[in-house]
Amino acid sequence: MERLTMRREGHFKKPAFFKKTDEGKPIWHDAYLYSVLQEEWVNLLAEKNVSTKY
């Protein structure tokens, strides 16, 4: 995501679990929140000659 010029806005530690161990304990996962401003995205697409409808 960061290679696409997005910046990491947040790191959420153990916000959810999807599976449990054989003992029934949850397996927690971390999550990240990324963002990019619309004008930054449009400029990036313009550099790559991709048309936009914004």
mmCIF entry with sequence, helices, sheets and N, C-alpha, C, O atoms, coordinates in Angstrom:
data_MODEL
# 
_entry.id   MODEL 
# 
_entity.id                         1 
_entity.type                       polymer 
_entity.pdbx_number_of_molecules   1 
# 
_entity_poly.entity_id                      1 
_entity_poly.type                           'polypeptide(L)' 
_entity_poly.nstd_linkage                   no 
_entity_poly.nstd_monomer                   no 
_entity_poly.pdbx_seq_one_letter_code       MERLTMRREGHFKKPAFFKKTDEGKPIWHDAYLYSVLQEEWVNLLAEKNVSTKY 
_entity_poly.pdbx_seq_one_letter_code_can   MERLTMRREGHFKKPAFFKKTDEGKPIWHDAYLYSVLQEEWVNLLAEKNVSTKY 
_entity_poly.pdbx_strand_id                 A 
# 
loop_
_entity_poly_seq.entity_id 
_entity_poly_seq.num 
_entity_poly_seq.mon_id 
_entity_poly_seq.hetero 
1 1  MET n 
1 2  GLU n 
1 3  ARG n 
1 4  LEU n 
1 5  THR n 
1 6  MET n 
1 7  ARG n 
1 8  ARG n 
1 9  GLU n 
1 10 GLY n 
1 11 HIS n 
1 12 PHE n 
1 13 LYS n 
1 14 LYS n 
1 15 PRO n 
1 16 ALA n 
1 17 PHE n 
1 18 PHE n 
1 19 LYS n 
1 20 LYS n 
1 21 THR n 
1 22 ASP n 
1 23 GLU n 
1 24 GLY n 
1 25 LYS n 
1 26 PRO n 
1 27 ILE n 
1 28 TRP n 
1 29 HIS n 
1 30 ASP n 
1 31 ALA n 
1 32 TYR n 
1 33 LEU n 
1 34 TYR n 
1 35 SER n 
1 36 VAL n 
1 37 LEU n 
1 38 GLN n 
1 39 GLU n 
1 40 GLU n 
1 41 TRP n 
1 42 VAL n 
1 43 ASN n 
1 44 LEU n 
1 45 LEU n 
1 46 ALA n 
1 47 GLU n 
1 48 LYS n 
1 49 ASN n 
1 50 VAL n 
1 51 SER n 
1 52 THR n 
1 53 LYS n 
1 54 TYR n 
# 
_struct_asym.id          A 
_struct_asym.entity_id   1 
# 
loop_
_struct_conf.conf_type_id 
_struct_conf.id 
_struct_conf.pdbx_PDB_helix_id 
_struct_conf.beg_label_comp_id 
_struct_conf.beg_label_asym_id 
_struct_conf.beg_label_seq_id 
_struct_conf.pdbx_beg_PDB_ins_code 
_struct_conf.end_label_comp_id 
_struct_conf.end_label_asym_id 
_struct_conf.end_label_seq_id 
_struct_conf.pdbx_end_PDB_ins_code 
_struct_conf.beg_auth_comp_id 
_struct_conf.beg_auth_asym_id 
_struct_conf.beg_auth_seq_id 
_struct_conf.end_auth_comp_id 
_struct_conf.end_auth_asym_id 
_struct_conf.end_auth_seq_id 
_struct_conf.pdbx_PDB_helix_class 
_struct_conf.details 
_struct_conf.pdbx_PDB_helix_length 
HELX_P HELX_P1 AA1 GLU A 2  ? LEU A 4  ? GLU A 2  LEU A 4  5 ? 3  
HELX_P HELX_P2 AA2 GLN A 38 ? GLU A 47 ? GLN A 38 GLU A 47 1 ? 10 
# 
_struct_conf_type.id          HELX_P 
_struct_conf_type.criteria    ? 
_struct_conf_type.reference   ? 
# 
_struct_sheet.id               AA1 
_struct_sheet.type             ? 
_struct_sheet.number_strands   2 
_struct_sheet.details          ? 
# 
_struct_sheet_order.sheet_id     AA1 
_struct_sheet_order.range_id_1   1 
_struct_sheet_order.range_id_2   2 
_struct_sheet_order.offset       ? 
_struct_sheet_order.sense        anti-parallel 
# 
loop_
_struct_sheet_range.sheet_id 
_struct_sheet_range.id 
_struct_sheet_range.beg_label_comp_id 
_struct_sheet_range.beg_label_asym_id 
_struct_sheet_range.beg_label_seq_id 
_struct_sheet_range.pdbx_beg_PDB_ins_code 
_struct_sheet_range.end_label_comp_id 
_struct_sheet_range.end_label_asym_id 
_struct_sheet_range.end_label_seq_id 
_struct_sheet_range.pdbx_end_PDB_ins_code 
_struct_sheet_range.beg_auth_comp_id 
_struct_sheet_range.beg_auth_asym_id 
_struct_sheet_range.beg_auth_seq_id 
_struct_sheet_range.end_auth_comp_id 
_struct_sheet_range.end_auth_asym_id 
_struct_sheet_range.end_auth_seq_id 
AA1 1 ARG A 7  ? LYS A 20 ? ARG A 7  LYS A 20 
AA1 2 PRO A 26 ? SER A 35 ? PRO A 26 SER A 35 
# 
loop_
_atom_site.group_PDB 
_atom_site.id 
_atom_site.type_symbol 
_atom_site.label_atom_id 
_atom_site.label_alt_id 
_atom_site.label_comp_id 
_atom_site.label_asym_id 
_atom_site.label_entity_id 
_atom_site.label_seq_id 
_atom_site.pdbx_PDB_ins_code 
_atom_site.Cartn_x 
_atom_site.Cartn_y 
_atom_site.Cartn_z 
_atom_site.occupancy 
_atom_site.B_iso_or_equiv 
_atom_site.pdbx_formal_charge 
_atom_site.auth_seq_id 
_atom_site.auth_comp_id 
_atom_site.auth_asym_id 
_atom_site.auth_atom_id 
_atom_site.pdbx_PDB_model_num 
ATOM 1   N N  . MET A 1 1  ? 0.819   -1.176  0.000   1.00 0.00 ? 1  MET A N  1 
ATOM 2   C CA . MET A 1 1  ? 0.000   0.000   0.000   1.00 0.00 ? 1  MET A CA 1 
ATOM 3   C C  . MET A 1 1  ? 0.875   1.256   0.000   1.00 0.00 ? 1  MET A C  1 
ATOM 4   O O  . MET A 1 1  ? 0.586   2.221   -0.708  1.00 0.00 ? 1  MET A O  1 
ATOM 5   N N  . GLU A 1 2  ? 1.923   1.238   0.782   1.00 0.00 ? 2  GLU A N  1 
ATOM 6   C CA . GLU A 1 2  ? 2.783   2.412   0.861   1.00 0.00 ? 2  GLU A CA 1 
ATOM 7   C C  . GLU A 1 2  ? 3.531   2.636   -0.453  1.00 0.00 ? 2  GLU A C  1 
ATOM 8   O O  . GLU A 1 2  ? 3.902   3.769   -0.759  1.00 0.00 ? 2  GLU A O  1 
ATOM 9   N N  . ARG A 1 3  ? 3.754   1.596   -1.220  1.00 0.00 ? 3  ARG A N  1 
ATOM 10  C CA . ARG A 1 3  ? 4.377   1.767   -2.535  1.00 0.00 ? 3  ARG A CA 1 
ATOM 11  C C  . ARG A 1 3  ? 3.435   2.467   -3.503  1.00 0.00 ? 3  ARG A C  1 
ATOM 12  O O  . ARG A 1 3  ? 3.885   3.003   -4.516  1.00 0.00 ? 3  ARG A O  1 
ATOM 13  N N  . LEU A 1 4  ? 2.137   2.474   -3.212  1.00 0.00 ? 4  LEU A N  1 
ATOM 14  C CA . LEU A 1 4  ? 1.159   3.171   -4.040  1.00 0.00 ? 4  LEU A CA 1 
ATOM 15  C C  . LEU A 1 4  ? 0.930   4.598   -3.571  1.00 0.00 ? 4  LEU A C  1 
ATOM 16  O O  . LEU A 1 4  ? -0.084  5.210   -3.908  1.00 0.00 ? 4  LEU A O  1 
ATOM 17  N N  . THR A 1 5  ? 1.849   5.119   -2.810  1.00 0.00 ? 5  THR A N  1 
ATOM 18  C CA . THR A 1 5  ? 1.846   6.470   -2.233  1.00 0.00 ? 5  THR A CA 1 
ATOM 19  C C  . THR A 1 5  ? 0.800   6.658   -1.139  1.00 0.00 ? 5  THR A C  1 
ATOM 20  O O  . THR A 1 5  ? 0.490   7.790   -0.768  1.00 0.00 ? 5  THR A O  1 
ATOM 21  N N  . MET A 1 6  ? 0.264   5.577   -0.628  1.00 0.00 ? 6  MET A N  1 
ATOM 22  C CA . MET A 1 6  ? -0.675  5.683   0.484   1.00 0.00 ? 6  MET A CA 1 
ATOM 23  C C  . MET A 1 6  ? 0.123   5.790   1.779   1.00 0.00 ? 6  MET A C  1 
ATOM 24  O O  . MET A 1 6  ? 1.232   5.267   1.888   1.00 0.00 ? 6  MET A O  1 
ATOM 25  N N  . ARG A 1 7  ? -0.461  6.475   2.755   1.00 0.00 ? 7  ARG A N  1 
ATOM 26  C CA . ARG A 1 7  ? 0.229   6.579   4.034   1.00 0.00 ? 7  ARG A CA 1 
ATOM 27  C C  . ARG A 1 7  ? -0.551  5.817   5.092   1.00 0.00 ? 7  ARG A C  1 
ATOM 28  O O  . ARG A 1 7  ? -1.781  5.772   5.084   1.00 0.00 ? 7  ARG A O  1 
ATOM 29  N N  . ARG A 1 8  ? 0.199   5.227   5.993   1.00 0.00 ? 8  ARG A N  1 
ATOM 30  C CA . ARG A 1 8  ? -0.417  4.473   7.080   1.00 0.00 ? 8  ARG A CA 1 
ATOM 31  C C  . ARG A 1 8  ? -0.932  5.443   8.133   1.00 0.00 ? 8  ARG A C  1 
ATOM 32  O O  . ARG A 1 8  ? -0.157  6.185   8.736   1.00 0.00 ? 8  ARG A O  1 
ATOM 33  N N  . GLU A 1 9  ? -2.227  5.434   8.349   1.00 0.00 ? 9  GLU A N  1 
ATOM 34  C CA . GLU A 1 9  ? -2.860  6.352   9.295   1.00 0.00 ? 9  GLU A CA 1 
ATOM 35  C C  . GLU A 1 9  ? -3.097  5.702   10.656  1.00 0.00 ? 9  GLU A C  1 
ATOM 36  O O  . GLU A 1 9  ? -3.186  6.396   11.669  1.00 0.00 ? 9  GLU A O  1 
ATOM 37  N N  . GLY A 1 10 ? -3.199  4.401   10.680  1.00 0.00 ? 10 GLY A N  1 
ATOM 38  C CA . GLY A 1 10 ? -3.483  3.771   11.960  1.00 0.00 ? 10 GLY A CA 1 
ATOM 39  C C  . GLY A 1 10 ? -3.040  2.323   12.003  1.00 0.00 ? 10 GLY A C  1 
ATOM 40  O O  . GLY A 1 10 ? -2.959  1.651   10.974  1.00 0.00 ? 10 GLY A O  1 
ATOM 41  N N  . HIS A 1 11 ? -2.757  1.854   13.198  1.00 0.00 ? 11 HIS A N  1 
ATOM 42  C CA . HIS A 1 11 ? -2.395  0.461   13.456  1.00 0.00 ? 11 HIS A CA 1 
ATOM 43  C C  . HIS A 1 11 ? -3.257  -0.005  14.621  1.00 0.00 ? 11 HIS A C  1 
ATOM 44  O O  . HIS A 1 11 ? -3.087  0.436   15.758  1.00 0.00 ? 11 HIS A O  1 
ATOM 45  N N  . PHE A 1 12 ? -4.174  -0.896  14.318  1.00 0.00 ? 12 PHE A N  1 
ATOM 46  C CA . PHE A 1 12 ? -5.084  -1.402  15.330  1.00 0.00 ? 12 PHE A CA 1 
ATOM 47  C C  . PHE A 1 12 ? -4.604  -2.776  15.774  1.00 0.00 ? 12 PHE A C  1 
ATOM 48  O O  . PHE A 1 12 ? -4.520  -3.701  14.966  1.00 0.00 ? 12 PHE A O  1 
ATOM 49  N N  . LYS A 1 13 ? -4.295  -2.906  17.036  1.00 0.00 ? 13 LYS A N  1 
ATOM 50  C CA . LYS A 1 13 ? -3.777  -4.166  17.558  1.00 0.00 ? 13 LYS A CA 1 
ATOM 51  C C  . LYS A 1 13 ? -4.917  -5.014  18.091  1.00 0.00 ? 13 LYS A C  1 
ATOM 52  O O  . LYS A 1 13 ? -5.675  -4.602  18.970  1.00 0.00 ? 13 LYS A O  1 
ATOM 53  N N  . LYS A 1 14 ? -5.012  -6.192  17.539  1.00 0.00 ? 14 LYS A N  1 
ATOM 54  C CA . LYS A 1 14 ? -5.998  -7.188  17.951  1.00 0.00 ? 14 LYS A CA 1 
ATOM 55  C C  . LYS A 1 14 ? -7.445  -6.698  17.896  1.00 0.00 ? 14 LYS A C  1 
ATOM 56  O O  . LYS A 1 14 ? -8.176  -6.854  18.874  1.00 0.00 ? 14 LYS A O  1 
ATOM 57  N N  . PRO A 1 15 ? -7.881  -6.105  16.768  1.00 0.00 ? 15 PRO A N  1 
ATOM 58  C CA . PRO A 1 15 ? -9.254  -5.633  16.717  1.00 0.00 ? 15 PRO A CA 1 
ATOM 59  C C  . PRO A 1 15 ? -10.273 -6.744  16.489  1.00 0.00 ? 15 PRO A C  1 
ATOM 60  O O  . PRO A 1 15 ? -11.452 -6.575  16.798  1.00 0.00 ? 15 PRO A O  1 
ATOM 61  N N  . ALA A 1 16 ? -9.828  -7.880  15.950  1.00 0.00 ? 16 ALA A N  1 
ATOM 62  C CA . ALA A 1 16 ? -10.794 -8.944  15.640  1.00 0.00 ? 16 ALA A CA 1 
ATOM 63  C C  . ALA A 1 16 ? -10.085 -10.287 15.564  1.00 0.00 ? 16 ALA A C  1 
ATOM 64  O O  . ALA A 1 16 ? -8.874  -10.365 15.355  1.00 0.00 ? 16 ALA A O  1 
ATOM 65  N N  . PHE A 1 17 ? -10.859 -11.319 15.737  1.00 0.00 ? 17 PHE A N  1 
ATOM 66  C CA . PHE A 1 17 ? -10.330 -12.661 15.505  1.00 0.00 ? 17 PHE A CA 1 
ATOM 67  C C  . PHE A 1 17 ? -11.297 -13.395 14.591  1.00 0.00 ? 17 PHE A C  1 
ATOM 68  O O  . PHE A 1 17 ? -12.500 -13.135 14.600  1.00 0.00 ? 17 PHE A O  1 
ATOM 69  N N  . PHE A 1 18 ? -10.753 -14.322 13.794  1.00 0.00 ? 18 PHE A N  1 
ATOM 70  C CA . PHE A 1 18 ? -11.557 -15.044 12.824  1.00 0.00 ? 18 PHE A CA 1 
ATOM 71  C C  . PHE A 1 18 ? -11.526 -16.542 13.056  1.00 0.00 ? 18 PHE A C  1 
ATOM 72  O O  . PHE A 1 18 ? -12.415 -17.266 12.607  1.00 0.00 ? 18 PHE A O  1 
ATOM 73  N N  . LYS A 1 19 ? -10.514 -17.002 13.748  1.00 0.00 ? 19 LYS A N  1 
ATOM 74  C CA . LYS A 1 19 ? -10.362 -18.433 14.015  1.00 0.00 ? 19 LYS A CA 1 
ATOM 75  C C  . LYS A 1 19 ? -10.027 -18.624 15.474  1.00 0.00 ? 19 LYS A C  1 
ATOM 76  O O  . LYS A 1 19 ? -9.650  -17.686 16.176  1.00 0.00 ? 19 LYS A O  1 
ATOM 77  N N  . LYS A 1 20 ? -10.171 -19.850 15.913  1.00 0.00 ? 20 LYS A N  1 
ATOM 78  C CA . LYS A 1 20 ? -9.795  -20.208 17.278  1.00 0.00 ? 20 LYS A CA 1 
ATOM 79  C C  . LYS A 1 20 ? -8.820  -21.378 17.231  1.00 0.00 ? 20 LYS A C  1 
ATOM 80  O O  . LYS A 1 20 ? -8.818  -22.173 16.291  1.00 0.00 ? 20 LYS A O  1 
ATOM 81  N N  . THR A 1 21 ? -7.998  -21.461 18.264  1.00 0.00 ? 21 THR A N  1 
ATOM 82  C CA . THR A 1 21 ? -7.066  -22.585 18.374  1.00 0.00 ? 21 THR A CA 1 
ATOM 83  C C  . THR A 1 21 ? -7.848  -23.835 18.748  1.00 0.00 ? 21 THR A C  1 
ATOM 84  O O  . THR A 1 21 ? -9.049  -23.778 19.012  1.00 0.00 ? 21 THR A O  1 
ATOM 85  N N  . ASP A 1 22 ? -7.168  -24.933 18.766  1.00 0.00 ? 22 ASP A N  1 
ATOM 86  C CA . ASP A 1 22 ? -7.813  -26.181 19.169  1.00 0.00 ? 22 ASP A CA 1 
ATOM 87  C C  . ASP A 1 22 ? -8.326  -26.117 20.609  1.00 0.00 ? 22 ASP A C  1 
ATOM 88  O O  . ASP A 1 22 ? -9.255  -26.834 20.980  1.00 0.00 ? 22 ASP A O  1 
ATOM 89  N N  . GLU A 1 23 ? -7.710  -25.253 21.408  1.00 0.00 ? 23 GLU A N  1 
ATOM 90  C CA . GLU A 1 23 ? -8.136  -25.087 22.802  1.00 0.00 ? 23 GLU A CA 1 
ATOM 91  C C  . GLU A 1 23 ? -9.291  -24.091 22.932  1.00 0.00 ? 23 GLU A C  1 
ATOM 92  O O  . GLU A 1 23 ? -9.796  -23.877 24.034  1.00 0.00 ? 23 GLU A O  1 
ATOM 93  N N  . GLY A 1 24 ? -9.714  -23.480 21.822  1.00 0.00 ? 24 GLY A N  1 
ATOM 94  C CA . GLY A 1 24 ? -10.817 -22.534 21.850  1.00 0.00 ? 24 GLY A CA 1 
ATOM 95  C C  . GLY A 1 24 ? -10.418 -21.090 22.091  1.00 0.00 ? 24 GLY A C  1 
ATOM 96  O O  . GLY A 1 24 ? -11.279 -20.223 22.244  1.00 0.00 ? 24 GLY A O  1 
ATOM 97  N N  . LYS A 1 25 ? -9.111  -20.825 22.125  1.00 0.00 ? 25 LYS A N  1 
ATOM 98  C CA . LYS A 1 25 ? -8.648  -19.447 22.317  1.00 0.00 ? 25 LYS A CA 1 
ATOM 99  C C  . LYS A 1 25 ? -8.641  -18.718 20.980  1.00 0.00 ? 25 LYS A C  1 
ATOM 100 O O  . LYS A 1 25 ? -8.285  -19.310 19.961  1.00 0.00 ? 25 LYS A O  1 
ATOM 101 N N  . PRO A 1 26 ? -9.031  -17.433 20.963  1.00 0.00 ? 26 PRO A N  1 
ATOM 102 C CA . PRO A 1 26 ? -9.050  -16.697 19.690  1.00 0.00 ? 26 PRO A CA 1 
ATOM 103 C C  . PRO A 1 26 ? -7.646  -16.414 19.166  1.00 0.00 ? 26 PRO A C  1 
ATOM 104 O O  . PRO A 1 26 ? -6.713  -16.200 19.940  1.00 0.00 ? 26 PRO A O  1 
ATOM 105 N N  . ILE A 1 27 ? -7.512  -16.417 17.854  1.00 0.00 ? 27 ILE A N  1 
ATOM 106 C CA . ILE A 1 27 ? -6.274  -16.025 17.181  1.00 0.00 ? 27 ILE A CA 1 
ATOM 107 C C  . ILE A 1 27 ? -6.494  -14.603 16.688  1.00 0.00 ? 27 ILE A C  1 
ATOM 108 O O  . ILE A 1 27 ? -7.216  -14.388 15.714  1.00 0.00 ? 27 ILE A O  1 
ATOM 109 N N  . TRP A 1 28 ? -5.881  -13.639 17.350  1.00 0.00 ? 28 TRP A N  1 
ATOM 110 C CA . TRP A 1 28 ? -6.092  -12.233 17.066  1.00 0.00 ? 28 TRP A CA 1 
ATOM 111 C C  . TRP A 1 28 ? -5.256  -11.784 15.883  1.00 0.00 ? 28 TRP A C  1 
ATOM 112 O O  . TRP A 1 28 ? -4.175  -12.321 15.639  1.00 0.00 ? 28 TRP A O  1 
ATOM 113 N N  . HIS A 1 29 ? -5.759  -10.794 15.143  1.00 0.00 ? 29 HIS A N  1 
ATOM 114 C CA . HIS A 1 29 ? -5.066  -10.224 13.990  1.00 0.00 ? 29 HIS A CA 1 
ATOM 115 C C  . HIS A 1 29 ? -4.977  -8.714  14.149  1.00 0.00 ? 29 HIS A C  1 
ATOM 116 O O  . HIS A 1 29 ? -5.896  -8.079  14.667  1.00 0.00 ? 29 HIS A O  1 
ATOM 117 N N  . ASP A 1 30 ? -3.864  -8.144  13.699  1.00 0.00 ? 30 ASP A N  1 
ATOM 118 C CA . ASP A 1 30 ? -3.714  -6.701  13.670  1.00 0.00 ? 30 ASP A CA 1 
ATOM 119 C C  . ASP A 1 30 ? -4.282  -6.168  12.349  1.00 0.00 ? 30 ASP A C  1 
ATOM 120 O O  . ASP A 1 30 ? -4.395  -6.911  11.374  1.00 0.00 ? 30 ASP A O  1 
ATOM 121 N N  . ALA A 1 31 ? -4.631  -4.899  12.324  1.00 0.00 ? 31 ALA A N  1 
ATOM 122 C CA . ALA A 1 31 ? -5.149  -4.266  11.113  1.00 0.00 ? 31 ALA A CA 1 
ATOM 123 C C  . ALA A 1 31 ? -4.504  -2.891  10.948  1.00 0.00 ? 31 ALA A C  1 
ATOM 124 O O  . ALA A 1 31 ? -4.147  -2.237  11.929  1.00 0.00 ? 31 ALA A O  1 
ATOM 125 N N  . TYR A 1 32 ? -4.360  -2.464  9.692   1.00 0.00 ? 32 TYR A N  1 
ATOM 126 C CA . TYR A 1 32 ? -3.795  -1.164  9.381   1.00 0.00 ? 32 TYR A CA 1 
ATOM 127 C C  . TYR A 1 32 ? -4.812  -0.357  8.583   1.00 0.00 ? 32 TYR A C  1 
ATOM 128 O O  . TYR A 1 32 ? -5.596  -0.915  7.816   1.00 0.00 ? 32 TYR A O  1 
ATOM 129 N N  . LEU A 1 33 ? -4.792  0.940   8.766   1.00 0.00 ? 33 LEU A N  1 
ATOM 130 C CA . LEU A 1 33 ? -5.661  1.850   8.032   1.00 0.00 ? 33 LEU A CA 1 
ATOM 131 C C  . LEU A 1 33 ? -4.780  2.725   7.160   1.00 0.00 ? 33 LEU A C  1 
ATOM 132 O O  . LEU A 1 33 ? -3.858  3.372   7.654   1.00 0.00 ? 33 LEU A O  1 
ATOM 133 N N  . TYR A 1 34 ? -5.062  2.748   5.854   1.00 0.00 ? 34 TYR A N  1 
ATOM 134 C CA . TYR A 1 34 ? -4.292  3.542   4.899   1.00 0.00 ? 34 TYR A CA 1 
ATOM 135 C C  . TYR A 1 34 ? -5.187  4.585   4.258   1.00 0.00 ? 34 TYR A C  1 
ATOM 136 O O  . TYR A 1 34 ? -6.403  4.416   4.170   1.00 0.00 ? 34 TYR A O  1 
ATOM 137 N N  . SER A 1 35 ? -4.554  5.681   3.806   1.00 0.00 ? 35 SER A N  1 
ATOM 138 C CA . SER A 1 35 ? -5.317  6.723   3.130   1.00 0.00 ? 35 SER A CA 1 
ATOM 139 C C  . SER A 1 35 ? -4.460  7.386   2.065   1.00 0.00 ? 35 SER A C  1 
ATOM 140 O O  . SER A 1 35 ? -3.232  7.303   2.077   1.00 0.00 ? 35 SER A O  1 
ATOM 141 N N  . VAL A 1 36 ? -5.155  8.048   1.138   1.00 0.00 ? 36 VAL A N  1 
ATOM 142 C CA . VAL A 1 36 ? -4.512  8.885   0.131   1.00 0.00 ? 36 VAL A CA 1 
ATOM 143 C C  . VAL A 1 36 ? -5.506  9.991   -0.199  1.00 0.00 ? 36 VAL A C  1 
ATOM 144 O O  . VAL A 1 36 ? -6.705  9.741   -0.324  1.00 0.00 ? 36 VAL A O  1 
ATOM 145 N N  . LEU A 1 37 ? -5.008  11.203  -0.338  1.00 0.00 ? 37 LEU A N  1 
ATOM 146 C CA . LEU A 1 37 ? -5.878  12.310  -0.696  1.00 0.00 ? 37 LEU A CA 1 
ATOM 147 C C  . LEU A 1 37 ? -6.281  12.200  -2.163  1.00 0.00 ? 37 LEU A C  1 
ATOM 148 O O  . LEU A 1 37 ? -5.508  11.718  -2.992  1.00 0.00 ? 37 LEU A O  1 
ATOM 149 N N  . GLN A 1 38 ? -7.485  12.645  -2.475  1.00 0.00 ? 38 GLN A N  1 
ATOM 150 C CA . GLN A 1 38 ? -7.979  12.543  -3.843  1.00 0.00 ? 38 GLN A CA 1 
ATOM 151 C C  . GLN A 1 38 ? -7.056  13.251  -4.825  1.00 0.00 ? 38 GLN A C  1 
ATOM 152 O O  . GLN A 1 38 ? -6.766  12.718  -5.896  1.00 0.00 ? 38 GLN A O  1 
ATOM 153 N N  . GLU A 1 39 ? -6.589  14.456  -4.469  1.00 0.00 ? 39 GLU A N  1 
ATOM 154 C CA . GLU A 1 39 ? -5.730  15.184  -5.414  1.00 0.00 ? 39 GLU A CA 1 
ATOM 155 C C  . GLU A 1 39 ? -4.387  14.483  -5.614  1.00 0.00 ? 39 GLU A C  1 
ATOM 156 O O  . GLU A 1 39 ? -3.812  14.553  -6.700  1.00 0.00 ? 39 GLU A O  1 
ATOM 157 N N  . GLU A 1 40 ? -3.879  13.807  -4.577  1.00 0.00 ? 40 GLU A N  1 
ATOM 158 C CA . GLU A 1 40 ? -2.639  13.042  -4.742  1.00 0.00 ? 40 GLU A CA 1 
ATOM 159 C C  . GLU A 1 40 ? -2.866  11.861  -5.685  1.00 0.00 ? 40 GLU A C  1 
ATOM 160 O O  . GLU A 1 40 ? -2.018  11.549  -6.521  1.00 0.00 ? 40 GLU A O  1 
ATOM 161 N N  . TRP A 1 41 ? -4.014  11.214  -5.540  1.00 0.00 ? 41 TRP A N  1 
ATOM 162 C CA . TRP A 1 41 ? -4.327  10.062  -6.387  1.00 0.00 ? 41 TRP A CA 1 
ATOM 163 C C  . TRP A 1 41 ? -4.513  10.501  -7.845  1.00 0.00 ? 41 TRP A C  1 
ATOM 164 O O  . TRP A 1 41 ? -4.018  9.848   -8.763  1.00 0.00 ? 41 TRP A O  1 
ATOM 165 N N  . VAL A 1 42 ? -5.223  11.601  -8.045  1.00 0.00 ? 42 VAL A N  1 
ATOM 166 C CA . VAL A 1 42 ? -5.441  12.118  -9.398  1.00 0.00 ? 42 VAL A CA 1 
ATOM 167 C C  . VAL A 1 42 ? -4.108  12.495  -10.036 1.00 0.00 ? 42 VAL A C  1 
ATOM 168 O O  . VAL A 1 42 ? -3.875  12.207  -11.210 1.00 0.00 ? 42 VAL A O  1 
ATOM 169 N N  . ASN A 1 43 ? -3.232  13.141  -9.264  1.00 0.00 ? 43 ASN A N  1 
ATOM 170 C CA . ASN A 1 43 ? -1.910  13.508  -9.796  1.00 0.00 ? 43 ASN A CA 1 
ATOM 171 C C  . ASN A 1 43 ? -1.101  12.277  -10.161 1.00 0.00 ? 43 ASN A C  1 
ATOM 172 O O  . ASN A 1 43 ? -0.414  12.262  -11.182 1.00 0.00 ? 43 ASN A O  1 
ATOM 173 N N  . LEU A 1 44 ? -1.176  11.254  -9.340  1.00 0.00 ? 44 LEU A N  1 
ATOM 174 C CA . LEU A 1 44 ? -0.450  10.018  -9.631  1.00 0.00 ? 44 LEU A CA 1 
ATOM 175 C C  . LEU A 1 44 ? -0.971  9.378   -10.918 1.00 0.00 ? 44 LEU A C  1 
ATOM 176 O O  . LEU A 1 44 ? -0.187  8.918   -11.748 1.00 0.00 ? 44 LEU A O  1 
ATOM 177 N N  . LEU A 1 45 ? -2.291  9.349   -11.080 1.00 0.00 ? 45 LEU A N  1 
ATOM 178 C CA . LEU A 1 45 ? -2.870  8.782   -12.298 1.00 0.00 ? 45 LEU A CA 1 
ATOM 179 C C  . LEU A 1 45 ? -2.506  9.615   -13.526 1.00 0.00 ? 45 LEU A C  1 
ATOM 180 O O  . LEU A 1 45 ? -2.273  9.069   -14.605 1.00 0.00 ? 45 LEU A O  1 
ATOM 181 N N  . ALA A 1 46 ? -2.456  10.933  -13.361 1.00 0.00 ? 46 ALA A N  1 
ATOM 182 C CA . ALA A 1 46 ? -2.089  11.802  -14.471 1.00 0.00 ? 46 ALA A CA 1 
ATOM 183 C C  . ALA A 1 46 ? -0.644  11.550  -14.902 1.00 0.00 ? 46 ALA A C  1 
ATOM 184 O O  . ALA A 1 46 ? -0.331  11.578  -16.092 1.00 0.00 ? 46 ALA A O  1 
ATOM 185 N N  . GLU A 1 47 ? 0.223   11.306  -13.937 1.00 0.00 ? 47 GLU A N  1 
ATOM 186 C CA . GLU A 1 47 ? 1.627   10.993  -14.265 1.00 0.00 ? 47 GLU A CA 1 
ATOM 187 C C  . GLU A 1 47 ? 1.727   9.704   -15.068 1.00 0.00 ? 47 GLU A C  1 
ATOM 188 O O  . GLU A 1 47 ? 2.619   9.542   -15.900 1.00 0.00 ? 47 GLU A O  1 
ATOM 189 N N  . LYS A 1 48 ? 0.806   8.799   -14.810 1.00 0.00 ? 48 LYS A N  1 
ATOM 190 C CA . LYS A 1 48 ? 0.832   7.498   -15.500 1.00 0.00 ? 48 LYS A CA 1 
ATOM 191 C C  . LYS A 1 48 ? -0.076  7.499   -16.740 1.00 0.00 ? 48 LYS A C  1 
ATOM 192 O O  . LYS A 1 48 ? -0.281  6.456   -17.360 1.00 0.00 ? 48 LYS A O  1 
ATOM 193 N N  . ASN A 1 49 ? -0.621  8.678   -17.099 1.00 0.00 ? 49 ASN A N  1 
ATOM 194 C CA . ASN A 1 49 ? -1.485  8.831   -18.263 1.00 0.00 ? 49 ASN A CA 1 
ATOM 195 C C  . ASN A 1 49 ? -2.745  7.960   -18.184 1.00 0.00 ? 49 ASN A C  1 
ATOM 196 O O  . ASN A 1 49 ? -3.139  7.337   -19.170 1.00 0.00 ? 49 ASN A O  1 
ATOM 197 N N  . VAL A 1 50 ? -3.359  7.924   -17.028 1.00 0.00 ? 50 VAL A N  1 
ATOM 198 C CA . VAL A 1 50 ? -4.604  7.196   -16.833 1.00 0.00 ? 50 VAL A CA 1 
ATOM 199 C C  . VAL A 1 50 ? -5.718  8.230   -16.721 1.00 0.00 ? 50 VAL A C  1 
ATOM 200 O O  . VAL A 1 50 ? -5.620  9.164   -15.925 1.00 0.00 ? 50 VAL A O  1 
ATOM 201 N N  . SER A 1 51 ? -6.777  8.070   -17.514 1.00 0.00 ? 51 SER A N  1 
ATOM 202 C CA . SER A 1 51 ? -7.858  9.057   -17.477 1.00 0.00 ? 51 SER A CA 1 
ATOM 203 C C  . SER A 1 51 ? -8.705  8.872   -16.227 1.00 0.00 ? 51 SER A C  1 
ATOM 204 O O  . SER A 1 51 ? -8.881  7.755   -15.739 1.00 0.00 ? 51 SER A O  1 
ATOM 205 N N  . THR A 1 52 ? -9.227  9.986   -15.715 1.00 0.00 ? 52 THR A N  1 
ATOM 206 C CA . THR A 1 52 ? -10.081 9.955   -14.532 1.00 0.00 ? 52 THR A CA 1 
ATOM 207 C C  . THR A 1 52 ? -11.375 10.696  -14.820 1.00 0.00 ? 52 THR A C  1 
ATOM 208 O O  . THR A 1 52 ? -11.454 11.477  -15.768 1.00 0.00 ? 52 THR A O  1 
ATOM 209 N N  . LYS A 1 53 ? -12.386 10.449  -14.000 1.00 0.00 ? 53 LYS A N  1 
ATOM 210 C CA . LYS A 1 53 ? -13.672 11.135  -14.133 1.00 0.00 ? 53 LYS A CA 1 
ATOM 211 C C  . LYS A 1 53 ? -13.996 11.884  -12.850 1.00 0.00 ? 53 LYS A C  1 
ATOM 212 O O  . LYS A 1 53 ? -15.146 11.884  -12.411 1.00 0.00 ? 53 LYS A O  1 
ATOM 213 N N  . TYR A 1 54 ? -13.014 12.513  -12.248 1.00 0.00 ? 54 TYR A N  1 
ATOM 214 C CA . TYR A 1 54 ? -13.232 13.236  -10.987 1.00 0.00 ? 54 TYR A CA 1 
ATOM 215 C C  . TYR A 1 54 ? -13.531 14.676  -11.261 1.00 0.00 ? 54 TYR A C  1 
ATOM 216 O O  . TYR A 1 54 ? -13.744 15.451  -10.328 1.00 0.00 ? 54 TYR A O  1 
# 
